């Protein structure tokens, strides 16, 4: 942590890249100001409780790292403090967070909770802001539960073999992403292994500062994946970022789009009708993993698809772990800004690479009265296959 603190030269390049600074305009709600606060906490000059409101408002998007000319690893500062921040909360708040994390990291529990929550949509106005914000992210109807074949053979000559993660929230809210990933990989000569009962990768607990739970989940998750594959493929940027740090000693972890770009598409991809798409970078793919060109290279190969630029494509949409629940007003403001930029681009659809971003964009666009469909890039690629169609 000391090295990260000393590397900051207070140049201010991080300020316009920081989503909370863009909304609030406060120095202490920007990376430069937060680094000063964290330095004072480390030196014992400032109680953590006094810095906590500003640190809690940090999404952990790491856009500041991409913008920093000095190479400050901001993650090495904020992540170690997530645990003490969690420990300093009131017992009731810690219990509520723990319950929410355990629900969201179990597809079985989350499906039950989401079904109950959808039935409470009419009472949203009577609920506390945090609970109302959580319910607003749920669809009116959940997609049917899905199971996936343990092994899907490659079409034609086998060019590779991967293990595919299915996720927790994604497995309930958008299993079509996994289905699309399986189809696209297989169509491009990749055999796909989908381990059963994968459990959670620990990303959500880690991001929330519940370190013991996150480590236990990550260890169990890694143990469920085979070693005789070329890569373990993630379709959620937040999960993939965490897994790259916790899946050690086995096959390398790769984001789906990173992997497909590396092996190359061999199956023809073309939409049935012309479309204009805006790609919104998922923060934990662009900033945490440094993957920005691969998704755009893949999309550029889809015939009849025009990729249109959007303003601030690398600025966070406001979805980050429990952020929508714990900072609903900021999350809503960021979502509204992002929805406005997507609409202004003139795109006919929005694309991203993370279930949290996808859900946030859907809700934000709908709240503004914009019926713009939002897809994972995997879904778009599956639609563009010769036997493709409308997304599920």
Protein Blocks (a to p, Z undefined) as FASTA:
>chain_A
ZZmmmmpgonopmmmmpmklmmnopaklcfklmmmmmmmmmnopacfklmmmmmmmpnol
ommmmmpmnlpafklmmmmmmmmmmmmpcfklmmmmmmmmmmmmpmklmmmmmmmmmmmm
mmmmmpcfklmmmmmmpcfbdcddddddfbacdehjafbdcdddebjmlmmmmmmlmmmm
mmmmmmnopacdddehkbpnhlmmmmnopamlmmmmmmmmmmmpcfkbfbdcdfbfklmm
mmmmmmghiacdddfklmmmmnopabdcddfbdcdddddddfklmmmnopaklmmmmmmm
pghiacdddehklbcehiahjlmmmmmmlmmmmmmmmmmmmmmnopabdcdfbfklmmmm
mmmmmmnopacdcddfklmmmmmpmkbccdZZ
